[in-house]
């Protein structure tokens, strides 16, 4: 069998936790901060855990990473 390629965009954007969940940066922080409330901006700091359905897709993009 030939080796599978990892999607470069996925390896740059997502990390896997030790338990196999997908960690991603918060969305909605690129532009338009003026129309967002201060509490919304505070909640969007840092990273978050991706939903189970979406993480299944992302894990298929990274075949050789640990799949907890």
PyMOL Python script that loads the backbone (N, CA, C, O; Angstrom):
from pymol import cmd

cmd.read_pdbstr("""\
ATOM      1  N   UNK A   1       0.837  -1.197   0.000  1.00  0.00           N
ATOM      2  CA  UNK A   1       0.000   0.000   0.000  1.00  0.00           C
ATOM      3  C   UNK A   1       0.880   1.258   0.000  1.00  0.00           C
ATOM      4  O   UNK A   1       1.882   1.317   0.713  1.00  0.00           O
ATOM      5  N   UNK A   2       0.508   2.246  -0.789  1.00  0.00           N
ATOM      6  CA  UNK A   2       1.254   3.508  -0.739  1.00  0.00           C
ATOM      7  C   UNK A   2       0.917   4.281   0.535  1.00  0.00           C
ATOM      8  O   UNK A   2      -0.122   4.070   1.161  1.00  0.00           O
ATOM      9  N   UNK A   3       1.822   5.171   0.891  1.00  0.00           N
ATOM     10  CA  UNK A   3       1.579   5.999   2.072  1.00  0.00           C
ATOM     11  C   UNK A   3       0.502   7.024   1.768  1.00  0.00           C
ATOM     12  O   UNK A   3       0.356   7.470   0.630  1.00  0.00           O
ATOM     13  N   UNK A   4      -0.257   7.395   2.805  1.00  0.00           N
ATOM     14  CA  UNK A   4      -1.289   8.423   2.670  1.00  0.00           C
ATOM     15  C   UNK A   4      -0.681   9.775   3.014  1.00  0.00           C
ATOM     16  O   UNK A   4       0.183   9.873   3.885  1.00  0.00           O
ATOM     17  N   UNK A   5      -1.133  10.805   2.329  1.00  0.00           N
ATOM     18  CA  UNK A   5      -0.626  12.148   2.621  1.00  0.00           C
ATOM     19  C   UNK A   5      -1.514  12.827   3.664  1.00  0.00           C
ATOM     20  O   UNK A   5      -2.736  12.684   3.651  1.00  0.00           O
ATOM     21  N   UNK A   6      -0.876  13.562   4.559  1.00  0.00           N
ATOM     22  CA  UNK A   6      -1.588  14.391   5.529  1.00  0.00           C
ATOM     23  C   UNK A   6      -1.938  15.710   4.854  1.00  0.00           C
ATOM     24  O   UNK A   6      -1.122  16.276   4.127  1.00  0.00           O
ATOM     25  N   UNK A   7      -3.153  16.200   5.095  1.00  0.00           N
ATOM     26  CA  UNK A   7      -3.530  17.503   4.540  1.00  0.00           C
ATOM     27  C   UNK A   7      -2.755  18.588   5.278  1.00  0.00           C
ATOM     28  O   UNK A   7      -2.842  18.697   6.501  1.00  0.00           O
ATOM     29  N   UNK A   8      -1.995  19.392   4.529  1.00  0.00           N
ATOM     30  CA  UNK A   8      -1.138  20.412   5.139  1.00  0.00           C
ATOM     31  C   UNK A   8      -1.944  21.446   5.907  1.00  0.00           C
ATOM     32  O   UNK A   8      -1.493  21.937   6.942  1.00  0.00           O
ATOM     33  N   UNK A   9      -3.130  21.784   5.416  1.00  0.00           N
ATOM     34  CA  UNK A   9      -3.939  22.786   6.107  1.00  0.00           C
ATOM     35  C   UNK A   9      -4.394  22.265   7.465  1.00  0.00           C
ATOM     36  O   UNK A   9      -4.483  23.033   8.423  1.00  0.00           O
ATOM     37  N   UNK A  10      -4.680  20.976   7.558  1.00  0.00           N
ATOM     38  CA  UNK A  10      -5.151  20.401   8.819  1.00  0.00           C
ATOM     39  C   UNK A  10      -4.029  20.332   9.851  1.00  0.00           C
ATOM     40  O   UNK A  10      -4.253  20.617  11.028  1.00  0.00           O
ATOM     41  N   UNK A  11      -2.813  19.953   9.419  1.00  0.00           N
ATOM     42  CA  UNK A  11      -1.731  19.836  10.393  1.00  0.00           C
ATOM     43  C   UNK A  11      -1.317  21.191  10.942  1.00  0.00           C
ATOM     44  O   UNK A  11      -0.765  21.272  12.039  1.00  0.00           O
ATOM     45  N   UNK A  12      -1.583  22.274  10.178  1.00  0.00           N
ATOM     46  CA  UNK A  12      -1.254  23.612  10.664  1.00  0.00           C
ATOM     47  C   UNK A  12      -2.324  24.151  11.614  1.00  0.00           C
ATOM     48  O   UNK A  12      -2.018  24.957  12.492  1.00  0.00           O
ATOM     49  N   UNK A  13      -3.572  23.716  11.447  1.00  0.00           N
ATOM     50  CA  UNK A  13      -4.675  24.318  12.186  1.00  0.00           C
ATOM     51  C   UNK A  13      -5.115  23.544  13.428  1.00  0.00           C
ATOM     52  O   UNK A  13      -5.644  24.140  14.366  1.00  0.00           O
ATOM     53  N   UNK A  14      -4.907  22.232  13.448  1.00  0.00           N
ATOM     54  CA  UNK A  14      -5.459  21.406  14.516  1.00  0.00           C
ATOM     55  C   UNK A  14      -4.377  20.608  15.226  1.00  0.00           C
ATOM     56  O   UNK A  14      -3.365  20.232  14.634  1.00  0.00           O
ATOM     57  N   UNK A  15      -4.616  20.357  16.523  1.00  0.00           N
ATOM     58  CA  UNK A  15      -3.759  19.483  17.311  1.00  0.00           C
ATOM     59  C   UNK A  15      -4.662  18.445  17.979  1.00  0.00           C
ATOM     60  O   UNK A  15      -5.845  18.693  18.213  1.00  0.00           O
ATOM     61  N   UNK A  16      -4.082  17.273  18.282  1.00  0.00           N
ATOM     62  CA  UNK A  16      -4.840  16.249  18.984  1.00  0.00           C
ATOM     63  C   UNK A  16      -4.427  16.225  20.451  1.00  0.00           C
ATOM     64  O   UNK A  16      -3.246  16.344  20.776  1.00  0.00           O
ATOM     65  N   UNK A  17      -5.417  16.069  21.337  1.00  0.00           N
ATOM     66  CA  UNK A  17      -5.129  15.946  22.756  1.00  0.00           C
ATOM     67  C   UNK A  17      -4.727  14.507  23.050  1.00  0.00           C
ATOM     68  O   UNK A  17      -4.818  13.646  22.175  1.00  0.00           O
ATOM     69  N   UNK A  18      -4.284  14.242  24.268  1.00  0.00           N
ATOM     70  CA  UNK A  18      -3.849  12.893  24.647  1.00  0.00           C
ATOM     71  C   UNK A  18      -4.999  11.903  24.584  1.00  0.00           C
ATOM     72  O   UNK A  18      -4.783  10.720  24.320  1.00  0.00           O
ATOM     73  N   UNK A  19      -6.216  12.369  24.824  1.00  0.00           N
ATOM     74  CA  UNK A  19      -7.380  11.472  24.784  1.00  0.00           C
ATOM     75  C   UNK A  19      -7.958  11.347  23.379  1.00  0.00           C
ATOM     76  O   UNK A  19      -8.949  10.645  23.181  1.00  0.00           O
ATOM     77  N   UNK A  20      -7.348  12.026  22.395  1.00  0.00           N
ATOM     78  CA  UNK A  20      -7.778  11.873  21.008  1.00  0.00           C
ATOM     79  C   UNK A  20      -8.766  12.905  20.529  1.00  0.00           C
ATOM     80  O   UNK A  20      -9.258  12.800  19.405  1.00  0.00           O
ATOM     81  N   UNK A  21      -9.076  13.904  21.341  1.00  0.00           N
ATOM     82  CA  UNK A  21      -9.975  14.962  20.899  1.00  0.00           C
ATOM     83  C   UNK A  21      -9.197  15.965  20.051  1.00  0.00           C
ATOM     84  O   UNK A  21      -7.974  16.059  20.154  1.00  0.00           O
ATOM     85  N   UNK A  22      -9.914  16.710  19.213  1.00  0.00           N
ATOM     86  CA  UNK A  22      -9.256  17.679  18.335  1.00  0.00           C
ATOM     87  C   UNK A  22      -9.363  19.061  18.954  1.00  0.00           C
ATOM     88  O   UNK A  22     -10.454  19.532  19.276  1.00  0.00           O
ATOM     89  N   UNK A  23      -8.204  19.708  19.117  1.00  0.00           N
ATOM     90  CA  UNK A  23      -8.133  21.052  19.686  1.00  0.00           C
ATOM     91  C   UNK A  23      -7.978  22.033  18.537  1.00  0.00           C
ATOM     92  O   UNK A  23      -7.176  21.812  17.630  1.00  0.00           O
ATOM     93  N   UNK A  24      -8.748  23.122  18.573  1.00  0.00           N
ATOM     94  CA  UNK A  24      -8.702  24.100  17.487  1.00  0.00           C
ATOM     95  C   UNK A  24      -8.809  25.509  18.045  1.00  0.00           C
ATOM     96  O   UNK A  24      -9.317  25.704  19.149  1.00  0.00           O
ATOM     97  N   UNK A  25      -8.325  26.510  17.278  1.00  0.00           N
ATOM     98  CA  UNK A  25      -8.486  27.890  17.742  1.00  0.00           C
ATOM     99  C   UNK A  25      -9.955  28.319  17.644  1.00  0.00           C
ATOM    100  O   UNK A  25     -10.712  27.795  16.827  1.00  0.00           O
ATOM    101  N   UNK A  26     -10.338  29.262  18.474  1.00  0.00           N
ATOM    102  CA  UNK A  26     -11.712  29.753  18.444  1.00  0.00           C
ATOM    103  C   UNK A  26     -11.987  30.445  17.117  1.00  0.00           C
ATOM    104  O   UNK A  26     -11.106  31.094  16.553  1.00  0.00           O
ATOM    105  N   UNK A  27     -13.205  30.303  16.624  1.00  0.00           N
ATOM    106  CA  UNK A  27     -13.565  30.937  15.362  1.00  0.00           C
ATOM    107  C   UNK A  27     -14.146  32.329  15.614  1.00  0.00           C
ATOM    108  O   UNK A  27     -14.541  32.662  16.732  1.00  0.00           O
ATOM    109  N   UNK A  28     -14.188  33.126  14.559  1.00  0.00           N
ATOM    110  CA  UNK A  28     -14.819  34.440  14.642  1.00  0.00           C
ATOM    111  C   UNK A  28     -13.947  35.527  15.232  1.00  0.00           C
ATOM    112  O   UNK A  28     -14.465  36.457  15.850  1.00  0.00           O
ATOM    113  N   UNK A  29     -12.616  35.437  15.056  1.00  0.00           N
ATOM    114  CA  UNK A  29     -11.730  36.436  15.655  1.00  0.00           C
ATOM    115  C   UNK A  29     -10.879  37.171  14.623  1.00  0.00           C
ATOM    116  O   UNK A  29      -9.935  37.857  15.014  1.00  0.00           O
ATOM    117  N   UNK A  30     -11.161  37.065  13.346  1.00  0.00           N
ATOM    118  CA  UNK A  30     -10.287  37.643  12.326  1.00  0.00           C
ATOM    119  C   UNK A  30     -10.581  39.122  12.060  1.00  0.00           C
ATOM    120  O   UNK A  30      -9.659  39.930  11.950  1.00  0.00           O
ATOM    121  N   UNK A  31     -11.846  39.469  11.959  1.00  0.00           N
ATOM    122  CA  UNK A  31     -12.190  40.862  11.646  1.00  0.00           C
ATOM    123  C   UNK A  31     -13.581  41.155  12.186  1.00  0.00           C
ATOM    124  O   UNK A  31     -14.284  40.246  12.628  1.00  0.00           O
ATOM    125  N   UNK A  32     -13.981  42.428  12.152  1.00  0.00           N
ATOM    126  CA  UNK A  32     -15.315  42.809  12.619  1.00  0.00           C
ATOM    127  C   UNK A  32     -15.443  42.825  14.126  1.00  0.00           C
ATOM    128  O   UNK A  32     -16.513  42.531  14.659  1.00  0.00           O
ATOM    129  N   UNK A  33     -14.355  43.170  14.834  1.00  0.00           N
ATOM    130  CA  UNK A  33     -14.402  43.165  16.295  1.00  0.00           C
ATOM    131  C   UNK A  33     -15.291  44.280  16.854  1.00  0.00           C
ATOM    132  O   UNK A  33     -15.784  44.187  17.978  1.00  0.00           O
ATOM    133  N   UNK A  34     -15.488  45.320  16.067  1.00  0.00           N
ATOM    134  CA  UNK A  34     -16.284  46.451  16.551  1.00  0.00           C
ATOM    135  C   UNK A  34     -17.730  46.035  16.813  1.00  0.00           C
ATOM    136  O   UNK A  34     -18.345  46.505  17.770  1.00  0.00           O
ATOM    137  N   UNK A  35     -18.267  45.173  15.982  1.00  0.00           N
ATOM    138  CA  UNK A  35     -19.664  44.763  16.154  1.00  0.00           C
ATOM    139  C   UNK A  35     -19.847  43.646  17.173  1.00  0.00           C
ATOM    140  O   UNK A  35     -20.983  43.290  17.488  1.00  0.00           O
ATOM    141  N   UNK A  36     -18.750  43.076  17.703  1.00  0.00           N
ATOM    142  CA  UNK A  36     -18.849  42.021  18.707  1.00  0.00           C
ATOM    143  C   UNK A  36     -18.837  42.643  20.111  1.00  0.00           C
ATOM    144  O   UNK A  36     -18.218  43.682  20.339  1.00  0.00           O
ATOM    145  N   UNK A  37     -19.516  42.003  21.015  1.00  0.00           N
ATOM    146  CA  UNK A  37     -19.525  42.507  22.395  1.00  0.00           C
ATOM    147  C   UNK A  37     -18.206  42.125  23.069  1.00  0.00           C
ATOM    148  O   UNK A  37     -17.519  41.203  22.630  1.00  0.00           O
ATOM    149  N   UNK A  38     -17.863  42.844  24.141  1.00  0.00           N
ATOM    150  CA  UNK A  38     -16.626  42.561  24.864  1.00  0.00           C
ATOM    151  C   UNK A  38     -16.629  41.156  25.439  1.00  0.00           C
ATOM    152  O   UNK A  38     -15.597  40.484  25.453  1.00  0.00           O
ATOM    153  N   UNK A  39     -17.792  40.707  25.916  1.00  0.00           N
ATOM    154  CA  UNK A  39     -17.866  39.361  26.483  1.00  0.00           C
ATOM    155  C   UNK A  39     -17.651  38.308  25.403  1.00  0.00           C
ATOM    156  O   UNK A  39     -17.053  37.263  25.656  1.00  0.00           O
ATOM    157  N   UNK A  40     -18.138  38.585  24.206  1.00  0.00           N
ATOM    158  CA  UNK A  40     -17.950  37.657  23.087  1.00  0.00           C
ATOM    159  C   UNK A  40     -16.462  37.541  22.739  1.00  0.00           C
ATOM    160  O   UNK A  40     -15.954  36.444  22.505  1.00  0.00           O
ATOM    161  N   UNK A  41     -15.774  38.682  22.709  1.00  0.00           N
ATOM    162  CA  UNK A  41     -14.342  38.693  22.392  1.00  0.00           C
ATOM    163  C   UNK A  41     -13.564  37.936  23.471  1.00  0.00           C
ATOM    164  O   UNK A  41     -12.635  37.196  23.146  1.00  0.00           O
ATOM    165  N   UNK A  42     -13.923  38.106  24.744  1.00  0.00           N
ATOM    166  CA  UNK A  42     -13.250  37.408  25.837  1.00  0.00           C
ATOM    167  C   UNK A  42     -13.435  35.903  25.732  1.00  0.00           C
ATOM    168  O   UNK A  42     -12.494  35.143  25.960  1.00  0.00           O
ATOM    169  N   UNK A  43     -14.642  35.468  25.387  1.00  0.00           N
ATOM    170  CA  UNK A  43     -14.930  34.033  25.301  1.00  0.00           C
ATOM    171  C   UNK A  43     -14.206  33.379  24.132  1.00  0.00           C
ATOM    172  O   UNK A  43     -13.992  32.167  24.137  1.00  0.00           O
ATOM    173  N   UNK A  44     -13.827  34.165  23.133  1.00  0.00           N
ATOM    174  CA  UNK A  44     -13.185  33.608  21.943  1.00  0.00           C
ATOM    175  C   UNK A  44     -11.668  33.545  22.049  1.00  0.00           C
ATOM    176  O   UNK A  44     -10.997  33.266  21.056  1.00  0.00           O
ATOM    177  N   UNK A  45     -11.111  33.800  23.235  1.00  0.00           N
ATOM    178  CA  UNK A  45      -9.661  33.678  23.408  1.00  0.00           C
ATOM    179  C   UNK A  45      -9.262  32.213  23.442  1.00  0.00           C
ATOM    180  O   UNK A  45     -10.060  31.345  23.795  1.00  0.00           O
ATOM    181  N   UNK A  46      -8.030  31.956  23.074  1.00  0.00           N
ATOM    182  CA  UNK A  46      -7.468  30.619  23.250  1.00  0.00           C
ATOM    183  C   UNK A  46      -8.012  29.580  22.293  1.00  0.00           C
ATOM    184  O   UNK A  46      -8.308  29.877  21.136  1.00  0.00           O
ATOM    185  N   UNK A  47      -8.143  28.344  22.791  1.00  0.00           N
ATOM    186  CA  UNK A  47      -8.553  27.229  21.947  1.00  0.00           C
ATOM    187  C   UNK A  47      -9.807  26.579  22.513  1.00  0.00           C
ATOM    188  O   UNK A  47     -10.228  26.875  23.631  1.00  0.00           O
ATOM    189  N   UNK A  48     -10.397  25.688  21.723  1.00  0.00           N
ATOM    190  CA  UNK A  48     -11.587  24.956  22.132  1.00  0.00           C
ATOM    191  C   UNK A  48     -11.506  23.544  21.583  1.00  0.00           C
ATOM    192  O   UNK A  48     -10.663  23.245  20.737  1.00  0.00           O
ATOM    193  N   UNK A  49     -12.379  22.681  22.063  1.00  0.00           N
ATOM    194  CA  UNK A  49     -12.439  21.299  21.599  1.00  0.00           C
ATOM    195  C   UNK A  49     -13.503  21.189  20.506  1.00  0.00           C
ATOM    196  O   UNK A  49     -14.617  21.690  20.658  1.00  0.00           O
ATOM    197  N   UNK A  50     -13.151  20.539  19.423  1.00  0.00           N
ATOM    198  CA  UNK A  50     -14.061  20.394  18.284  1.00  0.00           C
ATOM    199  C   UNK A  50     -15.139  19.358  18.593  1.00  0.00           C
ATOM    200  O   UNK A  50     -14.920  18.436  19.378  1.00  0.00           O
ATOM    201  N   UNK A  51     -16.308  19.519  17.967  1.00  0.00           N
ATOM    202  CA  UNK A  51     -17.393  18.568  18.163  1.00  0.00           C
ATOM    203  C   UNK A  51     -17.002  17.207  17.598  1.00  0.00           C
ATOM    204  O   UNK A  51     -16.132  17.103  16.733  1.00  0.00           O
ATOM    205  N   UNK A  52     -17.659  16.170  18.102  1.00  0.00           N
ATOM    206  CA  UNK A  52     -17.309  14.795  17.734  1.00  0.00           C
ATOM    207  C   UNK A  52     -17.491  14.554  16.237  1.00  0.00           C
ATOM    208  O   UNK A  52     -16.662  13.895  15.609  1.00  0.00           O
ATOM    209  N   UNK A  53     -18.573  15.087  15.663  1.00  0.00           N
ATOM    210  CA  UNK A  53     -18.856  14.868  14.248  1.00  0.00           C
ATOM    211  C   UNK A  53     -17.797  15.510  13.360  1.00  0.00           C
ATOM    212  O   UNK A  53     -17.352  14.907  12.384  1.00  0.00           O
ATOM    213  N   UNK A  54     -17.393  16.737  13.700  1.00  0.00           N
ATOM    214  CA  UNK A  54     -16.388  17.436  12.901  1.00  0.00           C
ATOM    215  C   UNK A  54     -15.002  16.837  13.095  1.00  0.00           C
ATOM    216  O   UNK A  54     -14.203  16.785  12.160  1.00  0.00           O
ATOM    217  N   UNK A  55     -14.719  16.381  14.322  1.00  0.00           N
ATOM    218  CA  UNK A  55     -13.390  15.843  14.583  1.00  0.00           C
ATOM    219  C   UNK A  55     -13.152  14.550  13.808  1.00  0.00           C
ATOM    220  O   UNK A  55     -12.011  14.227  13.477  1.00  0.00           O
ATOM    221  N   UNK A  56     -14.215  13.813  13.519  1.00  0.00           N
ATOM    222  CA  UNK A  56     -14.090  12.593  12.721  1.00  0.00           C
ATOM    223  C   UNK A  56     -13.562  12.930  11.325  1.00  0.00           C
ATOM    224  O   UNK A  56     -12.740  12.194  10.779  1.00  0.00           O
ATOM    225  N   UNK A  57     -14.028  14.030  10.753  1.00  0.00           N
ATOM    226  CA  UNK A  57     -13.583  14.475   9.429  1.00  0.00           C
ATOM    227  C   UNK A  57     -12.127  14.913   9.489  1.00  0.00           C
ATOM    228  O   UNK A  57     -11.327  14.541   8.630  1.00  0.00           O
ATOM    229  N   UNK A  58     -11.781  15.706  10.504  1.00  0.00           N
ATOM    230  CA  UNK A  58     -10.422  16.229  10.627  1.00  0.00           C
ATOM    231  C   UNK A  58      -9.419  15.099  10.845  1.00  0.00           C
ATOM    232  O   UNK A  58      -8.310  15.148  10.314  1.00  0.00           O
ATOM    233  N   UNK A  59      -9.795  14.085  11.618  1.00  0.00           N
ATOM    234  CA  UNK A  59      -8.892  12.960  11.864  1.00  0.00           C
ATOM    235  C   UNK A  59      -8.622  12.182  10.578  1.00  0.00           C
ATOM    236  O   UNK A  59      -7.555  11.587  10.429  1.00  0.00           O
ATOM    237  N   UNK A  60      -9.575  12.181   9.652  1.00  0.00           N
ATOM    238  CA  UNK A  60      -9.339  11.493   8.385  1.00  0.00           C
ATOM    239  C   UNK A  60      -8.318  12.245   7.543  1.00  0.00           C
ATOM    240  O   UNK A  60      -7.680  11.653   6.672  1.00  0.00           O
ATOM    241  N   UNK A  61      -8.155  13.546   7.791  1.00  0.00           N
ATOM    242  CA  UNK A  61      -7.154  14.346   7.078  1.00  0.00           C
ATOM    243  C   UNK A  61      -5.743  14.091   7.611  1.00  0.00           C
ATOM    244  O   UNK A  61      -4.763  14.359   6.917  1.00  0.00           O
ATOM    245  N   UNK A  62      -5.633  13.572   8.845  1.00  0.00           N
ATOM    246  CA  UNK A  62      -4.337  13.347   9.466  1.00  0.00           C
ATOM    247  C   UNK A  62      -4.189  11.859   9.808  1.00  0.00           C
ATOM    248  O   UNK A  62      -4.338  11.482  10.971  1.00  0.00           O
ATOM    249  N   UNK A  63      -3.898  11.010   8.817  1.00  0.00           N
ATOM    250  CA  UNK A  63      -3.948   9.567   9.022  1.00  0.00           C
ATOM    251  C   UNK A  63      -2.897   9.010   9.975  1.00  0.00           C
ATOM    252  O   UNK A  63      -3.136   7.972  10.592  1.00  0.00           O
ATOM    253  N   UNK A  64      -1.743   9.660  10.121  1.00  0.00           N
ATOM    254  CA  UNK A  64      -0.671   9.081  10.920  1.00  0.00           C
ATOM    255  C   UNK A  64      -0.512   9.724  12.276  1.00  0.00           C
ATOM    256  O   UNK A  64       0.418   9.389  13.009  1.00  0.00           O
ATOM    257  N   UNK A  65      -1.402  10.647  12.631  1.00  0.00           N
ATOM    258  CA  UNK A  65      -1.334  11.216  13.979  1.00  0.00           C
ATOM    259  C   UNK A  65      -1.993  10.244  14.949  1.00  0.00           C
ATOM    260  O   UNK A  65      -2.754   9.370  14.532  1.00  0.00           O
ATOM    261  N   UNK A  66      -1.710  10.389  16.220  1.00  0.00           N
ATOM    262  CA  UNK A  66      -2.279   9.486  17.232  1.00  0.00           C
ATOM    263  C   UNK A  66      -3.788   9.665  17.274  1.00  0.00           C
ATOM    264  O   UNK A  66      -4.284  10.791  17.301  1.00  0.00           O
ATOM    265  N   UNK A  67      -4.495   8.586  17.278  1.00  0.00           N
ATOM    266  CA  UNK A  67      -5.960   8.682  17.214  1.00  0.00           C
ATOM    267  C   UNK A  67      -6.641   8.263  18.485  1.00  0.00           C
ATOM    268  O   UNK A  67      -7.687   7.626  18.360  1.00  0.00           O
ATOM    269  N   UNK A  68      -6.212   8.520  19.649  1.00  0.00           N
ATOM    270  CA  UNK A  68      -6.782   8.147  20.911  1.00  0.00           C
ATOM    271  C   UNK A  68      -8.057   7.418  20.999  1.00  0.00           C
ATOM    272  O   UNK A  68      -8.519   7.113  22.098  1.00  0.00           O
TER     273      UNK A  68
END
""", "prot")
cmd.dss("prot")
cmd.show_as("cartoon", "prot")
cmd.util.cbc("prot")
cmd.orient("prot")
